[in-house]
Amino acid sequence: MENNKEELNLSLQDFLYNNGLVNIFVALNNEYFKEYVKKINDSEINFKNVKINFSDDGLKIAGDFQEISELYSLLRKFFYSFLFEKSKNKKGYYNEKSGDFIVESKLAIPQRFGRLGRIDHLLPYFPASKDMLKEILQKFEEFKKSNPEIENESIQHGKKEEVFIWKSPEELGEYHAKKIKEIKKGKERCVICGSEYINYIQENKTKENKFIIESTNLIFDFGSNNSFKDMRTQTQMPLCFMCDLVYKYGLFYNYFNGATHFIISTPLILWNKRIKNYLPNLLSNEHIPENENGTSNFVKTKGEMFFVSGIYSQVLLLMHKIYEEVIKKDRDDIGKIIIYYFTAASDEISDCGIYNKTTYVAEFFSIIADRIVSYTHDKEGRETQFNFFGKLVDYMYQEDLKKAKNVLKEEFCNRILNCLYIDDLLTEICYYKLQKEERSLPSQGYLKDDETKENEKNKINPLYTFNTDFRRVFKSNNFTLIKISICSLNSCFQTKVY
């Protein structure tokens, strides 16, 4: 490593880069780094003689380059240690020290990390000669007979003369940190920060490689080679070692649901850091226990305000969480909170969007907060509290459609988010729900006896008012509260109650 004084000024760029700056500083405050760093205050940390300053202008790292390189290695180790997850499935691994086999958890990488879902190129292998490989495979077949949980697993790395060896996620962090043996200056400069340290030498190799943004499809390729690739550049743009790492950290400490990321961003990254400390589950980067599928850190399968079915309902639910956990406690600069969202597939990113109407949606939740609860009664007459707005969102589901069951629900959430009229959707869903009933409602006295008999005779379903429909669906005896709740929505959207 080159030994001289350096100063890296990592200033604000795009939302993913800015999020990476915040996440690196958040990570340095993690217990993992406690024995390595000294916290001076909320915006300054020292690593040996390296000073790390975090401000609304960005991240400044200054000190001896040898020690900056050591800091980089630690951050890289932390990244890969938390990248891998142990799955419920088992796999057989070769023990290169003893020459036998072990059964351990099959390692996986969450689908939200895009191309990293193809984990093979990130795992360690033991190279074997052709004859040795043949012997290992024969022994492994015998080993599988006494370990039926791995009977369908292969120990060979594709068709290569290599076999899988076991390393825990923590050991894999160390393994990948050591892959970068040396960081060197190049002939060009980083397109982000201007640093000359754009080259690196891998372990057991002498050839210099570059950290670059490649000219191919815009996809995330974290952990493999470069941070991401962008077909719009039409050339290979150099990045320095630290900017490459910043982009990698951009996908940490975010809310996610499946392969979809929701990145909370503000122009003031100190405020952004404060928001992350407010929000539950965000800094753990783990799935919430209530999520049975283990694919989200903010969507519960049970006990949620409403069930999500698409991107708009997810954004709406997330905005409600931000309102409850952040805005109600600290209303500073709420209008500057922006949500960026996208889905990271294996070969592209899709469903990219931005939500920046935080002030409006906060006011909306504030208006309906004291009118959002209503009551229903079960068959025994016991009173049960329910969230009216959540029920309203779930009510937009069209269950018997073969396709697009949630189109109306997602459009409803989209209009809520963007302050658009909802009266036509309310009318449409009420008509849809009521026309599916074989009978009308004579017991509730909304029709005269002769009208009821005529409707029953001809099986005609009249279009009741929205209020009437909710009274029937929830069997509520407290019609007034439902009406008040509807009116609170009306006051936000200037819609009429039919």
SULZI-V807536 format. One record per residue. N is the residue number from 0. RES is the residue in one small letter. PHI is phi as a letter, one per 30 degrees, with the letter a starting at -180 (* if undefined). PSI is psi in whole degrees, -180 to 180 (* if undefined). Layout:
N_RES_PHI_PSI, N_RES_PHI_PSI
//
This chain:
0_m_*_145, 1_e_d_140, 2_n_c_100, 3_n_a_167, 4_k_d_133, 5_e_b_155, 6_e_b_119, 7_l_c_119, 8_n_c_100, 9_l_c_95, 10_s_c_172, 11_l_d_140, 12_q_b_-122, 13_d_d_172, 14_f_d_-35, 15_l_d_-41, 16_y_d_-46, 17_n_d_-40, 18_n_d_-36, 19_g_d_-38, 20_l_d_-46, 21_v_d_-45, 22_n_d_-34, 23_i_d_-44, 24_f_d_-37, 25_v_d_-43, 26_a_d_-39, 27_l_d_-18, 28_n_c_-1, 29_n_d_154, 30_e_e_-30, 31_y_e_-36, 32_f_c_3, 33_k_e_-39, 34_e_d_-9, 35_y_c_-28, 36_v_b_162, 37_k_b_121, 38_k_d_120, 39_i_d_-49, 40_n_a_-169, 41_d_d_-12, 42_s_b_10, 43_e_b_133, 44_i_b_143, 45_n_c_137, 46_f_c_108, 47_k_h_-118, 48_n_c_10, 49_v_d_129, 50_k_c_129, 51_i_c_115, 52_n_c_131, 53_f_c_125, 54_s_b_178, 55_d_d_-11, 56_d_d_-17, 57_g_k_-151, 58_l_b_127, 59_k_c_127, 60_i_b_118, 61_a_b_138, 62_g_l_-165, 63_d_d_134, 64_f_d_-32, 65_q_e_-44, 66_e_d_-33, 67_i_d_-39, 68_s_d_-38, 69_e_d_-40, 70_l_d_-43, 71_y_e_-44, 72_s_d_-41, 73_l_d_-43, 74_l_d_-38, 75_r_d_-41, 76_k_d_-44, 77_f_d_-43, 78_f_e_-51, 79_y_d_-27, 80_s_d_-35, 81_f_c_3, 82_l_d_-36, 83_f_c_147, 84_e_b_145, 85_k_d_124, 86_s_d_174, 87_k_d_-20, 88_n_d_158, 89_k_c_158, 90_k_b_149, 91_g_c_139, 92_y_b_151, 93_y_d_135, 94_n_c_102, 95_e_d_-19, 96_k_d_-43, 97_s_c_-18, 98_g_i_6, 99_d_c_-157, 100_f_b_156, 101_i_b_156, 102_v_c_123, 103_e_b_172, 104_s_d_143, 105_k_d_129, 106_l_d_145, 107_a_b_159, 108_i_c_130, 109_p_e_143, 110_q_d_-20, 111_r_d_-9, 112_f_c_19, 113_g_i_-123, 114_r_d_-20, 115_l_d_-11, 116_g_e_-25, 117_r_d_93, 118_i_d_-17, 119_d_e_-42, 120_h_d_-5, 121_l_c_-9, 122_l_c_154, 123_p_d_149, 124_y_b_159, 125_f_c_119, 126_p_d_135, 127_a_b_146, 128_s_d_168, 129_k_e_-46, 130_d_d_-41, 131_m_d_-40, 132_l_d_-43, 133_k_d_-43, 134_e_d_-42, 135_i_d_-44, 136_l_d_-38, 137_q_d_-45, 138_k_d_-35, 139_f_d_-35, 140_e_d_-38, 141_e_d_-39, 142_f_d_-37, 143_k_d_-26, 144_k_d_-31, 145_s_c_3, 146_n_b_74, 147_p_d_-21, 148_e_d_-14, 149_i_c_20, 150_e_d_-26, 151_n_c_6, 152_e_c_148, 153_s_c_145, 154_i_c_-12, 155_q_d_143, 156_h_d_92, 157_g_h_-126, 158_k_c_9, 159_k_d_160, 160_e_d_63, 161_e_b_150, 162_v_b_150, 163_f_d_138, 164_i_b_155, 165_w_c_134, 166_k_b_138, 167_s_d_164, 168_p_e_-39, 169_e_d_-41, 170_e_d_-32, 171_l_d_-32, 172_g_d_-46, 173_e_d_-40, 174_y_e_-45, 175_h_d_-27, 176_a_d_-37, 177_k_d_-12, 178_k_d_-32, 179_i_c_101, 180_k_d_-38, 181_e_a_143, 182_i_c_131, 183_k_b_159, 184_k_d_147, 185_g_c_-177, 186_k_d_-17, 187_e_c_-179, 188_r_b_155, 189_c_d_133, 190_v_d_-13, 191_i_c_-57, 192_c_c_-10, 193_g_i_4, 194_s_d_149, 195_e_d_-9, 196_y_d_75, 197_i_c_-5, 198_n_c_155, 199_y_b_157, 200_i_c_130, 201_q_d_160, 202_e_e_137, 203_n_i_19, 204_k_b_162, 205_t_c_-18, 206_k_d_138, 207_e_d_137, 208_n_c_166, 209_k_c_147, 210_f_d_121, 211_i_b_163, 212_i_c_116, 213_e_d_158, 214_s_c_70, 215_t_b_-166, 216_n_e_145, 217_l_d_98, 218_i_b_160, 219_f_c_132, 220_d_b_39, 221_f_d_133, 222_g_j_-21, 223_s_d_-74, 224_n_b_-83, 225_n_c_168, 226_s_d_-54, 227_f_a_173, 228_k_b_142, 229_d_b_113, 230_m_d_-16, 231_r_d_-17, 232_t_d_-28, 233_q_i_14, 234_t_a_172, 235_q_c_116, 236_m_c_131, 237_p_d_141, 238_l_c_153, 239_c_d_169, 240_f_e_-37, 241_m_d_-39, 242_c_d_-36, 243_d_e_-42, 244_l_d_-37, 245_v_e_-44, 246_y_d_-36, 247_k_d_-44, 248_y_d_-13, 249_g_d_-24, 250_l_c_6, 251_f_c_161, 252_y_h_47, 253_n_b_162, 254_y_d_143, 255_f_b_154, 256_n_b_108, 257_g_i_-127, 258_a_c_5, 259_t_c_129, 260_h_c_145, 261_f_b_105, 262_i_c_120, 263_i_d_126, 264_s_b_148, 265_t_b_157, 266_p_d_-22, 267_l_c_105, 268_i_d_-19, 269_l_d_-40, 270_w_d_-37, 271_n_d_-41, 272_k_d_-40, 273_r_d_-39, 274_i_d_-43, 275_k_d_-33, 276_n_d_-24, 277_y_d_-37, 278_l_d_134, 279_p_d_148, 280_n_i_-8, 281_l_d_-43, 282_l_d_-9, 283_s_d_-25, 284_n_h_25, 285_e_c_164, 286_h_d_146, 287_i_d_143, 288_p_e_-32, 289_e_d_-14, 290_n_d_106, 291_e_d_-30, 292_n_d_-9, 293_g_i_37, 294_t_b_7, 295_s_b_155, 296_n_c_12, 297_f_b_-13, 298_v_c_121, 299_k_c_151, 300_t_d_-22, 301_k_b_153, 302_g_i_17, 303_e_d_163, 304_m_e_-42, 305_f_a_163, 306_f_d_138, 307_v_c_149, 308_s_b_-10, 309_g_a_-173, 310_i_d_-38, 311_y_d_-39, 312_s_d_-32, 313_q_d_-44, 314_v_d_-41, 315_l_d_-44, 316_l_d_-42, 317_l_d_-40, 318_m_d_-34, 319_h_d_-39, 320_k_d_-42, 321_i_d_-39, 322_y_d_-47, 323_e_d_-41, 324_e_c_-22, 325_v_c_-59, 326_i_d_-39, 327_k_d_-25, 328_k_c_-35, 329_d_b_99, 330_r_d_8, 331_d_d_128, 332_d_h_35, 333_i_d_-29, 334_g_d_-12, 335_k_c_-2, 336_i_d_126, 337_i_b_141, 338_i_c_119, 339_y_c_136, 340_y_b_147, 341_f_a_160, 342_t_c_128, 343_a_c_103, 344_a_c_-177, 345_s_d_-27, 346_d_b_8, 347_e_a_170, 348_i_c_145, 349_s_b_178, 350_d_h_38, 351_c_d_138, 352_g_a_171, 353_i_b_138, 354_y_b_120, 355_n_b_24, 356_k_c_45, 357_t_d_-40, 358_t_d_-44, 359_y_d_-52, 360_v_d_-30, 361_a_d_-41, 362_e_d_-39, 363_f_d_-50, 364_f_d_-34, 365_s_d_-42, 366_i_d_-43, 367_i_c_-1, 368_a_e_-42, 369_d_d_4, 370_r_b_12, 371_i_d_-12, 372_v_c_134, 373_s_b_-177, 374_y_b_147, 375_t_b_170, 376_h_b_136, 377_d_d_-175, 378_k_d_-29, 379_e_d_1, 380_g_i_7, 381_r_d_138, 382_e_d_133, 383_t_b_133, 384_q_d_140, 385_f_b_157, 386_n_d_112, 387_f_d_-46, 388_f_d_-41, 389_g_d_-42, 390_k_d_-37, 391_l_d_-43, 392_v_d_-47, 393_d_d_-27, 394_y_d_-20, 395_m_d_2, 396_y_d_132, 397_q_c_91, 398_e_d_-26, 399_d_c_3, 400_l_d_139, 401_k_d_-36, 402_k_b_159, 403_a_h_49, 404_k_d_-26, 405_n_c_16, 406_v_d_-46, 407_l_d_-40, 408_k_d_-45, 409_e_d_-37, 410_e_d_-37, 411_f_d_-47, 412_c_d_-38, 413_n_d_-42, 414_r_d_-36, 415_i_d_-45, 416_l_d_-32, 417_n_c_15, 418_c_h_50, 419_l_c_164, 420_y_d_142, 421_i_b_-1, 422_d_d_-37, 423_d_d_-34, 424_l_d_-39, 425_l_d_-44, 426_t_d_-44, 427_e_d_-44, 428_i_d_-34, 429_c_d_-44, 430_y_d_-42, 431_y_d_-46, 432_k_d_-43, 433_l_d_-33, 434_q_d_-13, 435_k_d_-12, 436_e_d_141, 437_e_d_-15, 438_r_b_163, 439_s_c_-157, 440_l_b_61, 441_p_d_-29, 442_s_d_-20, 443_q_c_-1, 444_g_i_26, 445_y_d_-15, 446_l_b_154, 447_k_d_159, 448_d_e_-43, 449_d_d_-35, 450_e_d_-40, 451_t_d_-47, 452_k_d_-40, 453_e_d_-41, 454_n_d_-41, 455_e_d_-37, 456_k_d_-46, 457_n_c_0, 458_k_h_45, 459_i_c_132, 460_n_c_108, 461_p_d_152, 462_l_d_101, 463_y_d_168, 464_t_d_161, 465_f_e_-42, 466_n_d_-44, 467_t_d_-43, 468_d_d_-42, 469_f_d_-33, 470_r_d_-40, 471_r_d_-48, 472_v_d_-45, 473_f_c_1, 474_k_h_43, 475_s_d_135, 476_n_c_-4, 477_n_c_72, 478_f_d_-30, 479_t_d_-44, 480_l_d_-39, 481_i_d_-43, 482_k_d_-41, 483_i_d_-41, 484_s_d_-43, 485_i_d_-44, 486_c_d_-33, 487_s_d_-36, 488_l_d_-41, 489_n_e_-40, 490_s_d_-26, 491_c_d_-34, 492_f_c_2, 493_q_h_38, 494_t_c_164, 495_k_c_152, 496_v_c_120, 497_y_c_*
//
